[in-house]
């Protein structure tokens, strides 16, 4: 469980640094707001997508924090204590396939796979998909993920 808490603290720290002042009720999840307009299966509004898991196929904690701006997404994938940068474009069908998340520069010396491959299908309120480490061996830690959508200003 300590590994999960470390990943969660990192996500919360990154969230606090990038989202301005803390809300009045920090324990309540943000209101996802109205369902955005949907065009060709993907959202065209600004959204934030967040997912956290305590143990993946390799027993490691993970967190994903993405910001969507139209058909562009960018953010972080945190695997145990290593942060990866993720950027991609959502095609008209709303399915981000095999986006390659690379280690953030501050984590290049940390022993962990250099890349993680993320695939997500974006819906109105949820994104579902998976990630897997880009490794040369057979154990790629492939894990199913689910993210929730939160409206951004």
C-alpha positions as CSV (number, residue, x, y, z in Angstrom):
1,X,0.0,0.0,0.0
2,X,2.9,2.5,0.6
3,X,3.6,2.5,-3.2
4,X,0.0,3.4,-4.0
5,X,0.2,6.3,-1.5
6,X,3.4,7.5,-3.1
7,X,1.8,7.5,-6.5
8,X,-1.4,9.2,-5.2
9,X,0.7,11.9,-3.4
10,X,2.5,12.6,-6.6
11,X,-0.8,12.9,-8.5
12,X,-2.2,15.2,-5.8
13,X,1.0,17.3,-5.8
14,X,0.9,17.7,-9.5
15,X,-2.8,18.5,-9.4
16,X,-2.2,21.1,-6.7
17,X,0.6,22.7,-8.7
18,X,-1.4,23.0,-11.9
19,X,-4.9,23.6,-10.8
20,X,-4.6,26.8,-8.6
21,X,-6.1,27.1,-5.1
22,X,-7.5,24.0,-3.4
23,X,-11.3,23.6,-3.4
24,X,-13.3,24.4,-0.3
25,X,-14.1,20.7,0.2
26,X,-10.9,18.8,-0.7
27,X,-12.5,15.3,0.0
28,X,-15.4,15.8,-2.4
29,X,-14.7,14.9,-6.1
30,X,-15.0,17.8,-8.6
31,X,-18.3,18.1,-10.3
32,X,-17.9,16.7,-13.8
33,X,-20.2,19.5,-15.2
34,X,-22.5,19.0,-18.1
35,X,-21.8,16.4,-20.7
36,X,-19.8,18.1,-23.4
37,X,-20.7,18.3,-27.0
38,X,-19.7,15.1,-28.8
39,X,-18.5,15.0,-32.4
40,X,-17.6,11.8,-34.2
41,X,-17.3,9.9,-30.9
42,X,-15.0,12.2,-29.0
43,X,-15.4,15.3,-26.9
44,X,-14.6,18.7,-28.2
45,X,-14.6,20.5,-24.9
46,X,-11.8,21.0,-22.4
47,X,-11.7,18.1,-19.9
48,X,-9.5,16.5,-17.3
49,X,-9.2,12.7,-17.2
50,X,-8.0,11.0,-14.0
51,X,-7.6,7.4,-13.0
52,X,-5.7,5.7,-10.1
53,X,-5.0,2.0,-9.5
54,X,-3.4,0.3,-6.5
55,X,-1.9,-2.7,-8.2
56,X,-1.4,-3.6,-11.9
57,X,-0.4,-6.9,-13.5
58,X,3.1,-6.4,-12.0
59,X,1.9,-5.4,-8.6
60,X,2.8,-1.7,-9.0
61,X,0.5,1.3,-8.4
62,X,-0.4,3.6,-11.2
63,X,-2.1,7.0,-11.9
64,X,-3.0,8.8,-15.1
65,X,-3.8,12.6,-15.2
66,X,-4.5,14.0,-18.6
67,X,-5.9,17.2,-19.9
68,X,-7.9,17.2,-23.1
69,X,-8.1,20.3,-25.3
70,X,-10.3,19.5,-28.3
71,X,-8.6,16.5,-29.9
72,X,-5.3,16.9,-28.1
73,X,-4.4,15.2,-24.8
74,X,-1.3,15.8,-22.6
75,X,-0.4,14.9,-19.1
76,X,1.3,12.3,-17.0
77,X,1.3,8.6,-16.4
78,X,2.8,7.7,-13.0
79,X,3.9,4.1,-12.5
80,X,4.9,3.4,-8.9
81,X,7.3,6.4,-8.4
82,X,8.3,7.1,-12.0
83,X,6.6,9.8,-14.0
84,X,6.1,9.5,-17.8
85,X,5.0,12.3,-20.1
86,X,2.1,11.5,-22.4
87,X,0.9,13.5,-25.4
88,X,-1.4,12.5,-28.2
89,X,-4.1,13.3,-30.6
90,X,-7.5,11.7,-30.4
91,X,-8.7,10.7,-33.9
92,X,-12.3,11.3,-35.0
93,X,-13.4,7.9,-33.7
94,X,-12.4,8.9,-30.1
95,X,-9.9,6.1,-29.7
96,X,-6.3,7.0,-28.7
97,X,-4.3,3.9,-29.7
98,X,-0.8,3.0,-28.7
99,X,0.3,6.5,-27.5
100,X,3.9,6.2,-26.4
101,X,4.5,7.8,-23.0
102,X,8.2,8.5,-22.3
103,X,10.0,8.9,-19.0
104,X,10.0,12.5,-17.8
105,X,13.6,13.9,-17.9
106,X,13.9,13.9,-14.1
107,X,13.4,10.1,-14.0
108,X,15.7,9.0,-16.8
109,X,18.2,7.5,-14.4
110,X,15.5,5.5,-12.5
111,X,15.4,1.8,-13.3
112,X,12.1,1.3,-15.1
113,X,11.0,0.8,-18.7
114,X,11.8,3.9,-20.9
115,X,8.3,3.9,-22.5
116,X,4.8,2.9,-21.6
117,X,2.2,2.3,-24.3
118,X,-1.3,3.7,-23.5
119,X,-4.5,3.1,-25.4
120,X,-7.8,4.8,-24.4
121,X,-11.3,5.0,-25.8
122,X,-12.9,8.3,-24.8
123,X,-16.6,8.6,-24.0
124,X,-18.8,11.3,-22.6
125,X,-17.8,10.6,-18.9
126,X,-15.3,7.8,-19.0
127,X,-12.2,6.7,-20.8
128,X,-11.4,3.0,-20.8
129,X,-8.4,1.2,-22.1
130,X,-5.0,-0.2,-21.1
131,X,-1.3,0.3,-20.7
132,X,1.7,-1.9,-21.1
133,X,5.4,-1.4,-20.6
134,X,7.5,-1.4,-23.7
135,X,9.9,-4.2,-22.8
136,X,11.9,-6.8,-24.6
137,X,10.7,-9.6,-22.3
138,X,7.4,-11.3,-22.1
139,X,6.2,-9.6,-18.9
140,X,4.9,-6.2,-20.1
141,X,2.5,-5.6,-17.1
142,X,-0.5,-5.1,-19.4
143,X,-3.3,-3.6,-17.3
144,X,-6.8,-2.4,-17.9
145,X,-7.5,1.2,-16.9
146,X,-10.6,3.5,-16.4
147,X,-10.4,7.2,-16.2
148,X,-13.2,9.7,-15.1
149,X,-13.8,12.9,-16.9
150,X,-13.8,16.2,-15.0
151,X,-14.8,19.5,-16.7
152,X,-12.1,22.2,-16.7
153,X,-12.5,25.9,-17.0
